[in-house]
Amino acid sequence: MRFKELQHEFDQLHEQVYASREPIDGSNDLTAQLCKCIFLKMHLERHPDFRPVARGPLFEEIFHPNYIRKNGEKAVEQIKKAFEVARALPEYCLKDDQGRDFRIFDPDDFIKFQKPETYARIAEMLGGHQLTTPEETGVEDDIIGRAFDVMLRAKFESKGGMGIYLTPQQVRDAMVQMVFHDILNEDSGLVTRRNAKSGKTQFRVCDPCCGSAGFLITAMREVRKQIDKLLGLSARQRLELLSEVFAQGFEGADSSPNMVLMGRINMALHGDPKARVFRVANSLSTDIFTPESFDLILTNPPFKKGGITDKDHAKLLESFRSDISNGTPAMKGSGLALGAKPDGKGVWKPVNSVDPAILFIDRCLQLLKPGGRLLIVVPDGVLCNSQDRYVREYLMGKKNERTGKFIGGKAVVRAVVSLPAVTFRLSGAGAKTSFLYLQKKRPGDEQGPVFMAVANNVGFDVKQNKEVLTGENDLIKIVEAYKAGPTSGAQRPTG
């Protein structure tokens, strides 16, 4: 019940502000400005003595509906000043894999809202909730985070050249549950293992085009469950370990500044206040991430009608031919090859155009450690079209019809789950998609049976741009069937 009430509060706040004719550019911009106010509320909870101006009033006094309504424009300027001061603090500076500094906010960023009543309503709604987890208790309560996450998907507008569709929780849950089932069965200590030299936790999870960080927060919940099961740790020790795993191991990126902001706030609401979500020009080419450094990648990359063309992205496509040697992929772990394809004689040559989903598969495999796992949402065409057969053979290898074994290939295909057209309708899309589960090959890995399933229902329908729960979610049974085995995908040779 509390979840539905919070969801209604977020929706109502969004609608009220939208109707107030603030100087904002659409629903996404409005949500981004709300995120900045949530950031201030979370900063206040961590620093109750915060004063935007020396010898001035505490921000706790300023960010109160009564104060705002009484002081009007003065209160608005004080809140804007508080954001200006807080955004520049050292604690909101991140480092990427190369040690470069990235600030969470641009130096000229500001809150666009102008009207005192807008701020009063926001303070009224947020004031009734604790957004950060009290360190002394270690209590887990991500109901606020879940309600915020649903609002992000419902209010998100997909527009522009790249189609971005936020992934429903039901799909994210299924993908995460399947992969963590395998991780815990095959290497139960991976999540909390420490590096022998540095002593730091080394489990690394990435979404290179993370949007609102939905996949990352879903994986964070699963990690929290595993740490809660550890024996011999106090509540404080569990919280400290959890914070370390989150801070050291969870990373995301996106090209949209608004999505980066939403992702950071979403992760903060789920227990990672210094979320390592970076703004990049292009996730396919950024050097933010180190190749072969991640254990798990979960992602739903954007699509582009007409594909990525050599005319517009010649340099990018050239980089996706770095692993082509003597007309064939060398299959190096850190190499890229799908900027090319085989001709009629089997010689790999540059492509003029390619579906970005194909490049993202190649890119994600590059970022994974050997044995690392990728779960990615892809258009059904990549899995079915005859012209994309070379992609499937690049991944799995070519099948020897006599022995039935696959020869070559860069990955083991562990599962393919088809999703219904309603899955992304809330975000404005009706395309048929599936999620693909791959494991980057290690020496000796062989392709085994592939788990395949079709979900006709995913637990909701979409009516009047609202997610309506139906009670029919085939993904729950599909996950149960996957866990029941027999083990899919990778087989280690014997003898």
Secondary structure as UniProt FT lines:
FT   HELIX           2..19
FT   TURN            20..21
FT   HELIX           26..46
FT   TURN            48..49
FT   TURN            54..55
FT   HELIX           59..62
FT   HELIX           65..71
FT   HELIX           73..87
FT   HELIX           90..92
FT   STRAND          93..95
FT   TURN            97..98
FT   STRAND          101..103
FT   TURN            107..108
FT   HELIX           116..127
FT   TURN            135..137
FT   HELIX           143..155
FT   STRAND          162..163
FT   HELIX           169..186
FT   TURN            188..189
FT   HELIX           190..192
FT   TURN            196..198
FT   STRAND          205..207
FT   TURN            208..209
FT   TURN            211..213
FT   HELIX           214..228
FT   TURN            231..232
FT   HELIX           235..249
FT   STRAND          250..254
FT   HELIX           257..269
FT   TURN            270..271
FT   TURN            273..274
FT   STRAND          276..279
FT   TURN            283..285
FT   TURN            291..292
FT   STRAND          294..299
FT   STRAND          303..304
FT   TURN            305..306
FT   STRAND          308..309
FT   TURN            310..312
FT   HELIX           314..319
FT   TURN            320..323
FT   STRAND          324..325
FT   TURN            326..327
FT   STRAND          328..329
FT   TURN            333..334
FT   TURN            338..339
FT   STRAND          340..342
FT   TURN            344..345
FT   STRAND          348..350
FT   STRAND          353..354
FT   HELIX           356..367
FT   STRAND          368..379
FT   HELIX           380..384
FT   HELIX           386..388
FT   HELIX           389..396
FT   STRAND          398..399
FT   TURN            401..403
FT   STRAND          406..407
FT   STRAND          411..419
FT   HELIX           421..427
FT   STRAND          433..440
FT   TURN            443..444
FT   STRAND          446..447
FT   STRAND          451..454
FT   STRAND          458..463
FT   TURN            464..465
FT   STRAND          466..473
FT   HELIX           474..484
FT   STRAND          490..491
//
